[in-house]
């Protein structure tokens, strides 16, 4: 699920896949890599949650939310809220 513009969505999904593959056994490091890259590219304040079996309710800026699954059961939620 996302409300990001197409170009941002594609870049963010590729970044999430790269981070999850690079840090397959360390979700915290993957989340940190995604957050720092998003802050640098699209300005701060980006937030990232990566894990299995979690729920959430967030407030985010319009057109700045991505929620995706990676490798079946690993969920990644990326959003901007300043």
SENURO-968491 format. One record per residue (C-alpha): residue number from 0; x, y, z; residue in three letters. Coordinates in steps of 0.2 Angstrom, whole numbers, padded with zeros to 4 digits. Example, Ala and Ser with C-alpha at 12.3 -4.5 7.8 and 13.67 -1.06 7.14 Angstrom:
2
+-----+-------+-------+-------+-----+
:   n :     u :     v :     w : res :
+-----+-------+-------+-------+-----+
:   0 :  0062 : -0022 :  0039 : Ala :
:   1 :  0068 : -0005 :  0036 : Ser :
+-----+-------+-------+-------+-----+
END
This chain:
82
+-----+-------+-------+-------+-----+
:   n :     u :     v :     w : res :
+-----+-------+-------+-------+-----+
:   0 :  0000 :  0000 :  0000 : Unk :
:   1 :  0006 :  0017 : -0004 : Unk :
:   2 :  0001 :  0035 : -0008 : Unk :
:   3 :  0018 :  0040 : -0015 : Unk :
:   4 :  0021 :  0047 : -0032 : Unk :
:   5 :  0026 :  0033 : -0044 : Unk :
:   6 :  0045 :  0039 : -0046 : Unk :
:   7 :  0047 :  0040 : -0027 : Unk :
:   8 :  0038 :  0023 : -0024 : Unk :
:   9 :  0049 :  0014 : -0036 : Unk :
:  10 :  0065 :  0021 : -0028 : Unk :
:  11 :  0059 :  0018 : -0010 : Unk :
:  12 :  0054 :  0000 : -0014 : Unk :
:  13 :  0071 : -0003 : -0022 : Unk :
:  14 :  0079 :  0004 : -0007 : Unk :
:  15 :  0069 : -0007 :  0005 : Unk :
:  16 :  0073 : -0023 : -0005 : Unk :
:  17 :  0092 : -0018 : -0006 : Unk :
:  18 :  0092 : -0014 :  0013 : Unk :
:  19 :  0083 : -0030 :  0018 : Unk :
:  20 :  0094 : -0041 :  0007 : Unk :
:  21 :  0110 : -0033 :  0014 : Unk :
:  22 :  0105 : -0034 :  0032 : Unk :
:  23 :  0095 : -0050 :  0031 : Unk :
:  24 :  0098 : -0055 :  0049 : Unk :
:  25 :  0097 : -0037 :  0056 : Unk :
:  26 :  0081 : -0027 :  0054 : Unk :
:  27 :  0087 : -0013 :  0064 : Unk :
:  28 :  0102 : -0010 :  0052 : Unk :
:  29 :  0091 : -0011 :  0037 : Unk :
:  30 :  0079 :  0002 :  0045 : Unk :
:  31 :  0093 :  0013 :  0049 : Unk :
:  32 :  0100 :  0012 :  0031 : Unk :
:  33 :  0082 :  0016 :  0023 : Unk :
:  34 :  0079 :  0030 :  0035 : Unk :
:  35 :  0096 :  0039 :  0032 : Unk :
:  36 :  0094 :  0037 :  0013 : Unk :
:  37 :  0076 :  0044 :  0013 : Unk :
:  38 :  0081 :  0059 :  0024 : Unk :
:  39 :  0096 :  0063 :  0012 : Unk :
:  40 :  0086 :  0061 : -0004 : Unk :
:  41 :  0068 :  0068 :  0001 : Unk :
:  42 :  0072 :  0078 :  0017 : Unk :
:  43 :  0069 :  0073 :  0035 : Unk :
:  44 :  0059 :  0067 :  0045 : Unk :
:  45 :  0057 :  0049 :  0039 : Unk :
:  46 :  0053 :  0034 :  0050 : Unk :
:  47 :  0055 :  0016 :  0046 : Unk :
:  48 :  0048 :  0000 :  0055 : Unk :
:  49 :  0053 : -0017 :  0049 : Unk :
:  50 :  0047 : -0034 :  0056 : Unk :
:  51 :  0035 : -0048 :  0057 : Unk :
:  52 :  0018 : -0048 :  0065 : Unk :
:  53 :  0016 : -0030 :  0070 : Unk :
:  54 :  0001 : -0018 :  0069 : Unk :
:  55 :  0002 :  0001 :  0068 : Unk :
:  56 : -0008 :  0017 :  0067 : Unk :
:  57 :  0002 :  0032 :  0061 : Unk :
:  58 :  0000 :  0050 :  0056 : Unk :
:  59 :  0009 :  0054 :  0040 : Unk :
:  60 :  0011 :  0068 :  0027 : Unk :
:  61 :  0001 :  0065 :  0012 : Unk :
:  62 :  0010 :  0056 : -0002 : Unk :
:  63 :  0024 :  0050 :  0010 : Unk :
:  64 :  0018 :  0032 :  0015 : Unk :
:  65 :  0024 :  0015 :  0009 : Unk :
:  66 :  0019 : -0001 :  0017 : Unk :
:  67 :  0026 : -0017 :  0008 : Unk :
:  68 :  0030 : -0035 :  0012 : Unk :
:  69 :  0048 : -0042 :  0008 : Unk :
:  70 :  0051 : -0061 :  0006 : Unk :
:  71 :  0034 : -0066 :  0011 : Unk :
:  72 :  0032 : -0062 :  0030 : Unk :
:  73 :  0044 : -0047 :  0033 : Unk :
:  74 :  0034 : -0030 :  0033 : Unk :
:  75 :  0042 : -0013 :  0029 : Unk :
:  76 :  0033 :  0003 :  0034 : Unk :
:  77 :  0041 :  0019 :  0028 : Unk :
:  78 :  0033 :  0036 :  0032 : Unk :
:  79 :  0037 :  0054 :  0033 : Unk :
:  80 :  0030 :  0065 :  0048 : Unk :
:  81 :  0038 :  0081 :  0053 : Unk :
+-----+-------+-------+-------+-----+
END
